Amino acid sequence: MPSAGMIWDRKANRDFAVASARAFGGAIIFSLPLMMTMEMWWLGFYMDRFRLVLFLVLTIPVLAVLSHYAGFERADGPLDLTLDAFAALAVGFIASAFILVLLHVLQAGNSPDELIGKVVLQAIPGAIGAMLARSQLGARGDDEDSADGDADEEVEEARRDTYAGELFLAGIGAMFMAFNVAPTDEMVLIGLMMTEWHAIALVAGSLLLMHAFVYAVEFRGTTRRREGVPFTSEFLRLTIVAYALSLLISLYVLWTFGRTDGLGLLELVKVTLVLGFPAALGAAAARLIL
């Protein structure tokens, strides 16, 4: 007859296997569109290595905080959150290398610098997907058969519903959307084609759609406007701040990919506003996609 310890070990091993499978699934789902994009292949080859390493380093604390809100395993304390971040990165590296080899993007004739660059660049969205795997590919409340699972889910939802939690998830949504379209040449081309009036209209449209996504259309999981709180207060408190955050993230992603090089100030502003449009929608819909 198996002992209690053996049963516990089997359950722990099974939980770890399920969490790992979900992490790999999330990494592939989140990064596969980028893995099949030629611009990302070239960026992995020629983009500035300092910017790439900086992006990778900054991803670690982002993943650690993301683990606090939606990690693929329950973590307690800074050490667990940091270990979760490195585990997600490891999954991102392995999943990216596997898919890129499968697609024949990584080839035997590639230089080590090119191989590393391509895998590192693709591993970053893969790591975010791995971290979000539990919330996207598995019901958090079903992870345990006892009431503890429901209690943990309530705690995580309470974290997400804080002002800091909402802004952080908005930033993740903005980064996810910006990362998907920033490598394309169209972002710069659209910005150069736009007039100043188009830019102003784009800002107004971005803010209008953001606020509609969050409050008006009442998608499942979105925030409901608090009773007694004026429209202007919620608009300034969340929509404006989240849009400003989306623009900052867009500017940083553009700089990382070298899309800001050689641009004048007005051109830089317009290109940032162009990328800020999908980033803003990603921020507004963060509770839906994350």
Beta strands, then each sheet from edge to edge (+ up, - down):
end
